[in-house]
Amino acid sequence: NGQLSVMAGGDADALSRVEPALMSYSKAIKHMGSSGAGQLTKMANQICIAGVVQGLAEAVHFAQSADLDTDAVLDAISKGAAQSWQMDNRWKTMAQGEFEFGFAVDWMRKDLGLVLDEARANGSHLALTALVDQFYSEVQAMGGARWDTSSLAARLQDRKRD
């Protein structure tokens, strides 16, 4: 939708001076602390997105494999605790195998590489993030480097054919 959530680190006074410019493309701006804290917060965001997208891809794949009405399944579960931005905006294209848009797998792998490097440095254990990063490498090998991150669904369909 063209509206970003800005997670900024650094001097709070400096941030307040540039806030009007940031609001031209942002729906929310949050000062996270000292320099670097915004980048680390963005990393936490990408960890969450990676897990949510993988879970959604598996749910769509499962519903299709079980010959369920995918529209009905996603309509039902989107009304409860499973609801997310990814579900609202990506399940239909996942189900249809359409991935030629959105946030590219290459970009997500770059982000997850930064996350995993930082995790090694700070002692975090991010098993799911590392696994989803591996899954994205498989999507790249399928020719999906520029596909949307929701293309994890294509990996599942490809594996079903094997």
N, C-alpha and C positions, 0 to 999 in steps of 0.2 A: 504493500500500500504506500510505499515511499516514506513512511514515517518510522524513524529509527528510535531506539531507546539508547541514549548516550550514557555510558558509564565512564566517568572521568576521574583521573587522579591528578594530583598537583595542587597548586595554590588555590584555595577557595575563592579569594578575591579576584584572581585572574579569571577563573571560571565564570564568576558572576558578570565580569565585564564582557565576555564573549557570548554569554547566554542568549542574547537576542538573535545573534547570527545562527547559533546552534538550533534555536527553536524554529527556524525557517524549514528545517528538514527533520525535526525530532518531535516525538510525542511526549517524551519524558527525558529529563536530565537529572542524573544523580551523581553527586560528588562522593567518591568512594574513599578518599583519604589521600595519602601522599602519592608522589609520582610513581607510576607503575601499578597502583591499586586498580585503576580503571581497566588496564589490560588484563590483570589477573581476574577481575570480575567477568570480563568478556570470555575468558577461558572457561570459567564456571558455567556461563551461558551455553557455550558450545558443547560442554560435557552433557548438559541436560538435553539439548537438542539432539545430539547423536543418539542418546538412549531412547528418547521419545520417537524419533523417526524409525529406528530399528523395531521398536515395539509395534508401531502402527503398521509398518511393512509386514510384520509377521501376522498381525491380526487380519489384515486384508487378504494375505496369502492363505491363512487358515480358513477364513470364511469362503473364499473361492474354492479351495480344495475340498471343503465339506459340502459343496454345492448349495450353500446358503444364498439367500438374496442379499448380496453385499450392501445394496442401498439400505435395506431394512436393518441389517446388523449395525451398520455405522450410524444410522439415524438413532437407533436404540441406545448404543453405548456412548454416543456423543452427548447424551443428556445427563450422564452421570460422571463419576470420578475420572473416567478415561478421557474426558474432553480436553482438548488442547488446541492451540493455534494450528499446529501441524495437522491435526485431525480435521479441523474445519476447512483448511485450505489445500490439503494434499491428498486426502484419501481417494477422491474421484480420479485424479490423474494417475495415482498409483494403480488403481483397479483397471484403468484403461491402458496402462503401459505408456503413458505420455510423460516424457522427461526433458523435452527440449526447451527449458525455461528455468528461471530461478537461480538459486545459489549453487554454483558448480561444485561437483565432487572434488576437483582439484583444489578449490579454495578451502573446502572443509578439511581435506587432508593436510593442507598447510596449517590450518588452525589446530587440528588435532595433534600434529607434530609438535607445535609449540606447547600445547597442553601437556603432552607426554614428556617433553623435555623438562618443563617446569615441575611436573610431578616427580620425576627422578631427582631433581634438585631439592625439592622440599620434603621428600619422603612419602608422598601420597601414593597409595596403591589404587590404580584405576583400571581394574581388569576389564570391565565392560567397555570403557572408552577405547582401550587397546584393541579389543575384539572388533568393535565397530569400525575402527580405523583399518583393520585388516580386511573387513568386508568391503569398505570403500576401495581398497586397493584392488579387490577382485572386480568391482564395477569398472574401475579404470581399465583393467585388462580386457574387459568385455567391449571396450570402445566408449565407455561412458564418462570420460574425464570431464567433459563440459555439460553433462546431464545434471539436472537438479539433484540435490541430496536425497530426495524421495526415491531415487532410482535404486535404493537398497531393495525395493520390491522386485526390480528386474533381476537382481541376483538370485532371489528366491525362486522366481519362475524358471530361470536358467538352470538352477540346481534340480528342480523338479523334473526337468526333461532328461537329465543325466541318468 
